[in-house]
């Protein structure tokens, strides 16, 4: 296209469903999962619908299985999201971890970790943990225990560990009330020491 010329362009989204779904693509009710596994957005060029060509493709993938863990299909929620997947591409991965411990949160599959692209394996400062209120004592954070009326509501979000960069403030720990109102955002400041 020549400089200064105009072109009619529309957004075009193509979604693919249930790639790699378990159980012959049937959920517990015998129905297809109907979950988007790959989505590609392009610029459709031309005044006709569809346009004469699609350019500038942006692809994202939703992965509902990691290894042998297929919990994402059951929850209808991706365990991993990948932006621009593939060799030689951006391949930006975000992961989610759900509770599978029968002794924690009464076995409810609550989101317990969100992992950023810098820390998809978990355990670092790119991982944020969510702690929920419990009716009895809370083995994860005692501040979130003994609140039977607030059971399974978010109590705190916090980094798995603080970054190890000397002189910089720590990442925030956010505390919530039973109405999901933020009551405190505490910035953990490390002591500055002389070398």
SULLIN-V286232 format. One line per field, one symbol per residue. ss: DSSP state (~ for helix, > for strand, _ for the rest). burial: + if it has 9 or more other ideal C-beta (glycine too) atoms within 8 Angstrom, else -. Layout:
ss->???
burial->???
This chain:
ss->________>>>>>>>>>__________________>>>>>>>>>>_______>>>>>>>>>>>__>__>_~~~~~____>>>>________>>>>>>>______~~~___>>>>>_~~~_______>>>>>>_________~~~___~~~___>>>>>>____________>>>>>_____>>>>>>________
burial->-----------+----++--+-----+----++-+-++++++++++----+--+---++++++++----+++++---++++++++-----+-+++++++-----+-+-++--++++--++-+-++-++++++++---+--+--++-+---+-++++++++-++------+++++++-+---------+-+-----
